[in-house]
């Protein structure tokens, strides 16, 4: 995935969090090399796109207003998705 860091930047998330999610969802090993993510195995673009879309729905978009103006905060062992637009807070599963 050549533009991995720009995708993480556009989602306003740490690349390490996004790669951890993708590796778990795809069930493969991989790592970040420079600006790209390298996965061991072959996947269609649609499969990776679908996983990134699911990541955005779960960890980026506000569950109340649907806006992407959120911050992912870690509190002990769990994550809180805090919306800067409407002020909503929602717990999300850890990756």
Buried (B, 14 or more C-beta within 10 A) or exposed (E): BEEBBEBBEEBEBEBEBBBEBBBEBBEEEBEBEEBEBBBEEEBEEEEBEEBBEEBBEBBBBBBBEEBBBBEBEEEEEEBBBBBEEEEBEBEBEEB
